[in-house]
Amino acid sequence: MSMSAAFLMLALGVFVVIHHTKSLENELINRMHIISEDVVDHKLYTLSPEKLKAFFISSKSYHKGSYQKYIQDIYFTYSDEKEKQNAYLSVVKPLPNGRYLYISSSSRYIKEEIKTLLLRLGIALVIALGIIIFGLLLLLHKLVAPLRCLVSYCNGKSTHLMECEGSYEVNSLRDAIVSLEKRNTILCKEKQDIFKEAAHEIKTPLAILKARLALFEQDEMDKESFISDTKEDIYRISNKLRELIFLKAIEFDILQSKKEVQMQSQCFMMQQLFRPILEKKDLKMVAHQQEDFTLYIHKEAIGRVMQAIFENIFMHTKNGTIIRTYIDARKKELQIVNEIGETSNEILFSSRIGSKLIERLSEKLEYEYTTVTKDKLFITTIVFKGKAPL
């Protein structure tokens, strides 16, 4: 910006100098025309060129006028014939005696005037540029101040983030920092809560296990009973931890933005994910759908829930049977029907996530979850209540 301003002022200065030079030249030529008229009117052409110049220098009328600054540089000559003007500044005047008067002048005065003008313009240019640069620095300082405020806050040197008021972009960045800070606070609290809840949930099973160890050490409990009961204790503790981790993972996923999820693709993804189990148990999945439907939901969170539901279904379905899925787009309903069988030996992370925990999450993820056992069939129904995006 400073360079542009300097270039503009320089171009303006060149224009002023050229215009002023032309103006001075025209003014000098006009003065010489007036002098030539005076020579004819006062019949001064009888004087020699030297005496003619001395007359004008000594004339009081020219002293009082504006001619004095020009007259020292003016020269007079006579000629019997009209010749081509070769001088830079000159005037030719026909005389009554048939001769021609030539008046010429040097450019000394014009050059001095231009030098004075250039000096003034240079001073004005420096002052103007100084003012412009100072103004730009003040403007830049004002524009950058909100960014400096944000940097200072991020470096821990300032605690007043809301004072960082600036342009729309700066305010958006400030709001993003505030949002990120709040989210980090929530995440830290979530991490603290999961350890508190885990400690609370496993406190009793650990106390029972500790008491059982004490009884075993005192030979008040036989080895077979100790091993059997200890396995039950470890099973309960691991289940509690598994449920807590699953629940907290869902709660973290709910903090993320909602996305569009197609139910048909979700079912297909589960089928692909658990293909080894389907093949091992000789299970087949058959889809019965009126048409597909799209959910606007927390994609990662509902994905975890669906994975837990399908894992339990796959693990508890009779070998060599068919799992049927029914999709009703009008009701936004997914129904899964399978034949009940023995539990598989495979243990997956979510395969022991209970129905109560899935029901507990239904309000947050806006769905209804029900299970029914009928004629050795296990029927799982999920109805989604979430609204479509605007």
Buried (B, 14 or more C-beta within 10 A) or exposed (E): EEEEBBEEBEEEBEEBBEEBBEEBBEEBBEBBEEBBEBBBEEEBBEBEBEEBBEBBBEBEEBEEBEBEEBBEBBBBBBEEEEEEEEBEBBBBBEBEEEBBBBBBBBBEBBEEBBEEBBEEBEEEBEEBBEEBBEEEEEEEEEEEBBBEBBEBBEEEEBEEBEEBEBEEEBEEBBEEBEEEEEEEEEEEEEEEEBEEBBEEBBEEBEEBBEEBBEEBEEEEBEEEEBEEBBEBBEEBBBBBBBBBEBBBBBBBBBEEEBEEBEBBEBBBBBBEBBEEBBEBBEBEBEBEBEEBBBBBBBBBBBBBBBBBBBBBBBBBBBEEBEBBBBBBBEEBBBBBBBBEBEEBEBEBEBBBBEBEBBBBBBEEBBBEBEBEEEEEEBBBBBBBEBEEEE
